[in-house]
Amino acid sequence: MFCLSLWEANSPAVGVFFSGCTALGFPVSLLSLSLNMAVHLVLALLALASLSVASTPDCKELIKPLVLEDHTEIYGKWVYVMGSADQLFFQNALRTLQSSWIDLSATSDHKAVTLRWGDRIDGKCIVGSTIATINGTTSTVQLHLSEHKGHYLETCPDCLLWSDTTRNGDVTGRYLLLFTRTGQMDPTYLDTYRKQAECLNFPDKHHSYDGKTELCHDDKEKEATEEEESTEEKTTEEKTTEKLCPTEELCSYEKENEKTKEETTEEEIKEKTIE
Protein backbone atom coordinates (compact mmCIF):
# COMPACT_ATOMS: atom_id res chain seq x y z
CA MET A 1 0.00 0.00 0.00
CA PHE A 2 2.48 2.43 -1.04
CA CYS A 3 2.53 5.40 -3.55
CA LEU A 4 5.09 8.30 -4.92
CA SER A 5 5.48 12.07 -5.30
CA LEU A 6 7.24 14.15 -7.93
CA TRP A 7 10.98 14.57 -7.78
CA GLU A 8 13.68 16.44 -9.64
CA ALA A 9 16.94 14.77 -10.65
CA ASN A 10 19.93 16.82 -11.82
CA SER A 11 22.63 15.28 -13.96
CA PRO A 12 26.02 15.18 -12.24
CA ALA A 13 28.49 17.84 -13.38
CA VAL A 14 32.22 17.44 -13.50
CA GLY A 15 34.48 20.47 -13.35
CA VAL A 16 38.20 20.96 -13.00
CA PHE A 17 39.86 24.15 -11.83
CA PHE A 18 43.58 24.61 -12.42
CA SER A 19 45.68 27.56 -11.28
CA GLY A 20 49.36 28.15 -10.73
CA CYS A 21 51.83 30.84 -9.81
CA THR A 22 55.59 31.34 -10.13
CA ALA A 23 58.11 32.89 -7.80
CA LEU A 24 60.59 35.46 -8.99
CA GLY A 25 63.70 33.82 -10.46
CA PHE A 26 62.04 30.40 -11.03
CA PRO A 27 63.80 28.63 -13.97
CA VAL A 28 61.78 28.92 -17.20
CA SER A 29 62.65 25.38 -18.39
CA LEU A 30 61.55 23.89 -15.10
CA LEU A 31 58.44 26.03 -15.17
CA SER A 32 57.65 24.82 -18.71
CA LEU A 33 58.18 21.20 -17.69
CA SER A 34 55.96 21.63 -14.66
CA LEU A 35 53.23 23.20 -16.78
CA ASN A 36 53.43 20.39 -19.36
CA MET A 37 53.16 17.75 -16.64
CA ALA A 38 50.26 19.60 -15.08
CA VAL A 39 48.43 19.85 -18.41
CA HIS A 40 48.90 16.12 -19.06
CA LEU A 41 47.67 15.36 -15.54
CA VAL A 42 44.58 17.52 -16.00
CA LEU A 43 43.81 15.89 -19.37
CA ALA A 44 44.19 12.45 -17.83
CA LEU A 45 41.86 13.37 -14.97
CA LEU A 46 39.30 14.78 -17.40
CA ALA A 47 39.43 11.58 -19.45
CA LEU A 48 38.88 9.45 -16.36
CA ALA A 49 36.05 11.70 -15.20
CA SER A 50 34.37 11.50 -18.62
CA LEU A 51 34.72 7.72 -18.64
CA SER A 52 33.23 7.52 -15.16
CA VAL A 53 30.24 9.68 -16.05
CA ALA A 54 29.64 7.78 -19.31
CA SER A 55 29.60 4.42 -17.52
CA THR A 56 27.13 5.59 -14.86
CA PRO A 57 23.47 4.97 -15.86
CA ASP A 58 21.52 8.18 -16.35
CA CYS A 59 19.20 8.82 -13.42
CA LYS A 60 16.43 9.87 -15.80
CA GLU A 61 16.48 6.36 -17.25
CA LEU A 62 16.63 4.68 -13.84
CA ILE A 63 13.64 6.47 -12.30
CA LYS A 64 11.16 6.51 -15.17
CA PRO A 65 7.50 6.10 -14.08
CA LEU A 66 5.91 2.81 -15.12
CA VAL A 67 3.31 3.56 -17.80
CA LEU A 68 0.62 0.86 -18.11
CA GLU A 69 -1.94 0.37 -20.87
CA ASP A 70 -4.05 -1.38 -18.26
CA HIS A 71 -3.44 -2.57 -14.71
CA THR A 72 -3.49 -6.32 -15.31
CA GLU A 73 0.32 -6.33 -15.33
CA ILE A 74 0.43 -5.37 -11.65
CA TYR A 75 -2.56 -7.44 -10.46
CA GLY A 76 -1.95 -10.32 -8.08
CA LYS A 77 0.23 -10.93 -5.04
CA TRP A 78 3.63 -9.33 -4.46
CA VAL A 79 6.13 -10.08 -1.69
CA TYR A 80 8.28 -7.36 -0.14
CA VAL A 81 12.04 -7.67 -0.80
CA MET A 82 13.72 -4.37 0.06
CA GLY A 83 12.82 -0.87 1.20
CA SER A 84 14.25 2.56 1.96
CA ALA A 85 12.99 5.67 3.75
CA ASP A 86 14.33 9.20 3.98
CA GLN A 87 13.05 10.05 7.47
CA LEU A 88 14.13 8.45 10.76
CA PHE A 89 10.50 7.87 11.78
CA PHE A 90 9.85 5.76 8.67
CA GLN A 91 13.28 4.10 8.81
CA ASN A 92 12.42 2.83 12.30
CA ALA A 93 9.07 1.60 11.00
CA LEU A 94 10.83 -0.43 8.29
CA ARG A 95 13.16 -2.03 10.85
CA THR A 96 10.16 -3.58 12.63
CA LEU A 97 8.87 -5.14 9.39
CA GLN A 98 9.71 -8.86 9.30
CA SER A 99 7.72 -9.81 6.20
CA SER A 100 5.07 -8.24 4.02
CA TRP A 101 2.88 -8.91 1.01
CA ILE A 102 0.40 -6.88 -1.00
CA ASP A 103 -2.32 -7.97 -3.43
CA LEU A 104 -3.77 -5.76 -6.17
CA SER A 105 -7.04 -6.57 -7.93
CA ALA A 106 -9.58 -4.90 -10.20
CA THR A 107 -12.68 -2.98 -9.14
CA SER A 108 -15.72 -1.90 -11.14
CA ASP A 109 -14.03 1.51 -11.49
CA HIS A 110 -11.11 1.49 -13.96
CA LYS A 111 -9.54 4.37 -12.00
CA ALA A 112 -9.30 2.36 -8.79
CA VAL A 113 -7.84 -0.95 -7.58
CA THR A 114 -8.37 -2.99 -4.45
CA LEU A 115 -5.26 -3.11 -2.30
CA ARG A 116 -4.90 -5.80 0.36
CA TRP A 117 -1.85 -6.36 2.56
CA GLY A 118 -0.39 -8.53 5.28
CA ASP A 119 2.48 -7.18 7.41
CA ARG A 120 4.30 -9.19 10.06
CA ILE A 121 5.55 -6.66 12.61
CA ASP A 122 7.33 -7.78 15.77
CA GLY A 123 5.86 -11.27 15.38
CA LYS A 124 2.26 -10.09 14.93
CA CYS A 125 0.26 -10.01 11.71
CA ILE A 126 -1.56 -6.89 10.57
CA VAL A 127 -3.84 -7.41 7.57
CA GLY A 128 -6.15 -4.99 5.86
CA SER A 129 -7.59 -3.70 2.62
CA THR A 130 -8.48 -0.39 1.02
CA ILE A 131 -9.09 1.23 -2.36
CA ALA A 132 -6.26 2.95 -4.21
CA THR A 133 -7.28 5.64 -6.69
CA ILE A 134 -5.31 6.11 -9.90
CA ASN A 135 -4.83 9.27 -11.95
CA GLY A 136 -2.44 8.79 -14.86
CA THR A 137 0.75 7.31 -13.38
CA THR A 138 -0.03 8.57 -9.86
CA SER A 139 -1.79 6.51 -7.17
CA THR A 140 -3.23 7.67 -3.86
CA VAL A 141 -4.01 5.55 -0.82
CA GLN A 142 -5.85 7.05 2.13
CA LEU A 143 -5.69 5.11 5.41
CA HIS A 144 -6.94 5.94 8.90
CA LEU A 145 -3.77 7.65 10.10
CA SER A 146 -1.77 8.22 6.93
CA GLU A 147 -1.91 9.17 3.27
CA HIS A 148 0.35 7.75 0.57
CA LYS A 149 0.73 9.39 -2.82
CA GLY A 150 3.11 8.21 -5.52
CA HIS A 151 3.61 5.85 -8.44
CA TYR A 152 5.33 2.73 -9.73
CA LEU A 153 8.72 2.93 -11.42
CA GLU A 154 10.21 0.83 -14.20
CA THR A 155 12.18 -2.05 -12.73
CA CYS A 156 13.29 -5.66 -13.30
CA PRO A 157 11.03 -8.39 -14.79
CA ASP A 158 8.44 -9.79 -12.33
CA CYS A 159 9.27 -6.92 -9.96
CA LEU A 160 7.19 -4.04 -8.63
CA LEU A 161 8.94 -0.84 -7.51
CA TRP A 162 6.84 1.64 -5.61
CA SER A 163 7.92 5.10 -4.44
CA ASP A 164 5.72 7.44 -2.46
CA THR A 165 5.43 10.45 -0.23
CA THR A 166 3.76 9.50 3.04
CA ARG A 167 2.11 11.82 5.53
CA ASN A 168 1.53 10.35 8.98
CA GLY A 169 0.22 12.97 11.39
CA ASP A 170 2.82 15.74 11.51
CA VAL A 171 5.53 13.58 9.90
CA THR A 172 6.07 13.57 6.14
CA GLY A 173 8.63 11.42 4.37
CA ARG A 174 9.24 9.12 1.42
CA TYR A 175 9.38 5.36 0.92
CA LEU A 176 10.94 3.30 -1.87
CA LEU A 177 9.68 -0.31 -1.79
CA LEU A 178 10.64 -3.25 -3.98
CA PHE A 179 8.41 -6.34 -4.40
CA THR A 180 8.69 -9.55 -6.42
CA ARG A 181 6.27 -12.40 -7.07
CA THR A 182 8.28 -14.85 -4.93
CA GLY A 183 10.08 -12.69 -2.36
CA GLN A 184 13.42 -13.64 -3.96
CA MET A 185 15.43 -11.89 -6.65
CA ASP A 186 18.72 -11.80 -8.53
CA PRO A 187 21.38 -9.84 -6.57
CA THR A 188 22.21 -8.01 -9.82
CA TYR A 189 18.86 -6.27 -9.71
CA LEU A 190 19.40 -5.30 -6.08
CA ASP A 191 22.38 -3.28 -7.24
CA THR A 192 20.12 -1.49 -9.73
CA TYR A 193 17.65 -0.82 -6.91
CA ARG A 194 20.40 0.82 -4.85
CA LYS A 195 21.31 3.05 -7.80
CA GLN A 196 17.66 4.02 -8.20
CA ALA A 197 17.49 4.87 -4.49
CA GLU A 198 20.62 7.00 -4.88
CA CYS A 199 19.08 8.84 -7.83
CA LEU A 200 16.03 9.61 -5.68
CA ASN A 201 18.29 10.91 -2.89
CA PHE A 202 17.47 8.18 -0.40
CA PRO A 203 20.05 7.48 2.34
CA ASP A 204 22.36 4.52 1.75
CA LYS A 205 20.49 2.51 4.40
CA HIS A 206 18.27 -0.22 2.99
CA HIS A 207 16.06 -2.65 4.88
CA SER A 208 15.58 -6.11 3.36
CA TYR A 209 13.41 -9.21 3.86
CA ASP A 210 15.42 -12.21 5.07
CA GLY A 211 13.51 -14.54 2.74
CA LYS A 212 12.76 -16.94 5.62
CA THR A 213 10.25 -15.30 7.96
CA GLU A 214 6.76 -16.67 7.36
CA LEU A 215 4.32 -14.45 5.52
CA CYS A 216 1.03 -13.59 7.17
CA HIS A 217 -1.82 -15.87 6.06
CA ASP A 218 -4.09 -14.59 3.34
CA ASP A 219 -7.68 -15.54 4.25
CA LYS A 220 -9.00 -14.60 0.82
CA GLU A 221 -6.40 -16.81 -0.84
CA LYS A 222 -7.37 -19.66 1.52
CA GLU A 223 -11.06 -19.25 0.62
CA ALA A 224 -10.21 -19.28 -3.09
CA THR A 225 -8.17 -22.48 -2.64
CA GLU A 226 -10.98 -24.21 -0.72
CA GLU A 227 -13.50 -23.17 -3.37
CA GLU A 228 -11.22 -24.50 -6.11
CA GLU A 229 -10.77 -27.82 -4.28
CA SER A 230 -14.54 -28.09 -3.80
CA THR A 231 -15.10 -27.47 -7.51
CA GLU A 232 -12.52 -30.14 -8.39
CA GLU A 233 -14.22 -32.68 -6.08
CA LYS A 234 -17.61 -31.91 -7.63
CA THR A 235 -16.17 -32.31 -11.13
CA THR A 236 -14.61 -35.66 -10.13
CA GLU A 237 -17.96 -36.91 -8.77
CA GLU A 238 -19.73 -35.87 -11.97
CA LYS A 239 -17.14 -37.67 -14.10
CA THR A 240 -17.52 -40.82 -11.95
CA THR A 241 -21.29 -40.67 -12.35
CA GLU A 242 -20.91 -40.28 -16.11
CA LYS A 243 -18.77 -43.43 -16.23
CA LEU A 244 -21.34 -45.43 -14.22
CA CYS A 245 -24.31 -43.98 -16.09
CA PRO A 246 -23.33 -43.00 -19.65
CA THR A 247 -27.00 -42.36 -20.52
CA GLU A 248 -30.00 -41.22 -18.51
CA GLU A 249 -32.00 -44.37 -19.44
CA LEU A 250 -29.24 -46.68 -18.23
CA CYS A 251 -28.88 -44.68 -15.04
CA SER A 252 -32.65 -44.93 -14.39
CA TYR A 253 -32.48 -48.68 -15.00
CA GLU A 254 -29.58 -49.02 -12.55
CA LYS A 255 -31.47 -47.05 -9.89
CA GLU A 256 -34.61 -49.18 -10.39
CA ASN A 257 -32.51 -52.32 -10.14
CA GLU A 258 -30.96 -51.13 -6.88
CA LYS A 259 -34.41 -50.34 -5.49
CA THR A 260 -35.68 -53.83 -6.38
CA LYS A 261 -32.69 -55.43 -4.68
CA GLU A 262 -33.32 -53.42 -1.53
CA GLU A 263 -37.01 -54.42 -1.45
CA THR A 264 -36.10 -58.10 -1.98
CA THR A 265 -33.60 -57.95 0.86
CA GLU A 266 -36.19 -56.42 3.19
CA GLU A 267 -38.74 -59.19 2.34
CA GLU A 268 -36.15 -61.92 3.01
CA ILE A 269 -35.36 -60.38 6.39
CA LYS A 270 -39.07 -60.30 7.30
CA GLU A 271 -39.55 -63.98 6.28
CA LYS A 272 -36.60 -65.08 8.39
CA THR A 273 -37.95 -63.12 11.33
CA ILE A 274 -41.38 -64.85 11.05
CA GLU A 275 -39.77 -68.31 10.92
N, C-alpha and C positions, 0 to 999 in steps of 0.2 A: 504494500500500500504506500507506494512512494512516488513522488512526482518532481519537476525541475523548473528553475527560473532562467531568465536570460543572463548571459554572461558576455564579457568582451575579452578576446584573446589577442594580444599584440605579438607580432613576430619578433623574435630575438634580434637584436642589433649588435654588430661587432664593430668596434672602433679601436684604432690604435693611434696614440699620440706620441710623437717623437720630438725631443728637443735636445739641444746640446750647446755647450759654450766652451770657449777656449781661453786659456790664460795667456797673458802677455809673454812672448818669447817661446811659445810651444812650437816644436819643430813641425814645419808644413808637411813633410813626408809622412811623419807619424800621424799627424792630424788627418791626412788624406786616407791613410790605411785604416785608421779608426772609423772614419766615416763610411768607407767601403764595407767594412765588416758590419757596421751597424745597419747599413742599407740591406745587405744580404740577410741579416738576422730578422729585420722587419719583414722583408719579403717572405722569408720562410715561415714566420709566425702568421702572416696573412694567409698564406697557402694552407697552413694547418687549420686555421680558423674557418676558412671557406669550406674545407673538406668536412670539418666537424658539423657545420651548419647544414651542408648538403645531405649528410648522412642521417640527420635527425628528422623524423617524420614531422610534417607540418601540423601544427595544432589544429588548424582549421579542418584538416582531413580527419584527425583523430576524434574530434568532438562534434561531428555532424549529427543533427537530429535524425532519428529514424522516421522516414516517410513511408506510410503504409497505404496501399490501395484499399484494403479493408483490414479488420482487426483479427482475422482468423489466424494470422501468423503468430500472434502473441497469446491466443487462447490456450487454456490448459494449465497444468501445474508447473511451477518453477521452484527450485530449491536454492536458497541463499548460499553463496560461496564466499564473497568478500565484500567489505564495506568500508567507507571512509566518511568522516564528518569534519567540519571545519570549526566547530565550537566544542569546548570542553564538556558542556552539558550533554551534548549528543554523542560525543566520544565515549563518555562514561556509560551512556545507555547502550551503545554497541557492545561494550565489554561484557555486559550482563547477558547478551544474546548467545545462547548455546546452539540453537538450531532454528531455522525458520523456513516456511514455505508460503507461497501465494498461489492463488488460482484465479484466472481471469476467464469470464464467460460472457456470452452475448445477453443483451436485454432486448425488449421490444423497441427501444429507442436506439437508433444507430449512433447517436452521440453520447452513449453511456455504456459502461460495462459493469458487470458485477465483480467485485473484488472480495475474495475470501482469503483469510490468512490463519496461520498457526505458528505462534512464537513460543519457543521454550526458553523461559527466563528464570535463572536461578532454580532450575529443576521443576518449575511449574509451567503448565501449558496455558497460553492465552489465545483463544480462537475468536474470530469475529468475521463480520462481513459488512460491506457498505457498497454504495454506488459511486463509481468514478465518472465524472463528466469529461468529455473530450471536445476540444475546440482546436481544429487543425492538428498541430503536433504537440499541443499542450494539454495536460491532464490535471484535473483538480480533485482532491479527495478531502472531504470535510469530515472530521471525527469529533468526538465529544469535546476533547481538550486541545486538539491541534488541527492545523490545516496544512496540507501538502500540495504544492503546485510545481509542476515541472514537466519533463518529457523523457522519452526513451532515446537513447543514442545508438548509433551504428556500432556493432560489436562483432564478436566471433560467431560462427555458426552454432545454432542451438543454444545461444546465450541471450540473456535479456539484461541490458544495462540501463539503469534508471537513476536519474539525477534530479534532485528537487530542492526547493527552498521550503523549510518547515518552520511554522510559527507555533510555539507551544507556550501559551501564556505570554509572559514578557520576553521570552527567549526566542530569537530567530537565528536559524543557521541552515546549513546545507548538508545533504546526504548524497553519496554516490554509492549505489548498491548493484552488485553483480549477481545474477542468478543463472543457473543452467537447468536442464531437464532432469539431470541425475544428481546434482550436488557435487559432481567431480568435473575437472577440466584440465586441459593440457597446460603445463606450467608456462609454455611459450605465450599463451594468451594472457596469463596473469601479468607478465611483463608489459604487455600492451595496455592492460588495465592501469598499471602504475603510471605509465606515461600519460594516459588520459587524465588520471587524477592530477598529475603534475600540471597539465595544460589548464585544468580548471582551478588551479591554485589551492588544491587540498594539501594539508600537511602530509608529510611522508610517514604517516602512521596508519596502517591498514589493519582492520580486524578481519579474521577469516574463520570459516567453519572448519572444524577438525575432521569432518567427513565421517565421524563415528557416532556422535551423539544422536540418539533416536529422535526422529521427527515426531511432532505432535500428531495424534490420530486425526484423520479427516472423516468425520461422521457421514458427510454426504457421499464420499468415495465408498465408504463401507456399505451404505444403503444401495448405491448403484451396483456394487459387486453382488450383494445378496439378491437384488432384483434380476441381475443377469444370470446368476446360478439357478434361480427359481424358473426363469424362462427356459433355460437349458434342460432342466428336469422335466418340465411340461412337454417340451419338444420331444424328449426321449420317450416319454410315456405314449405320446401320440404315434410316434414311429413304431413302437412295440405293438400298439393296438392295430395299426395298419398291417403289420406282418401277420398277426393272428386273424384279423378280419379284413381281407383285401377288398371285399365288397359288403355292402349293407345287408344284402340278402343272406350271405353266408354268416355274417355276424349275428343276425336275428335267429338263424337256424341254430347256431352254437348256443345262444342264450336260452332258447326254448329247450334244447337238449339238456342243458345244465339244470333247468327248472324241473324237467321230468325226472332226472336222476335224483334230485333232492326230494321230490314227492315220493318216489319209490323207496328211498332210504327211510323216510319217515313212516311209511306204511309197514315196512319190515320190522322197524323198531316196535311199533304198536302191536303187531302180531306176536312177537317174541314176549312182550310184556303180558299179553293175555294168556299165553301158554304157561 
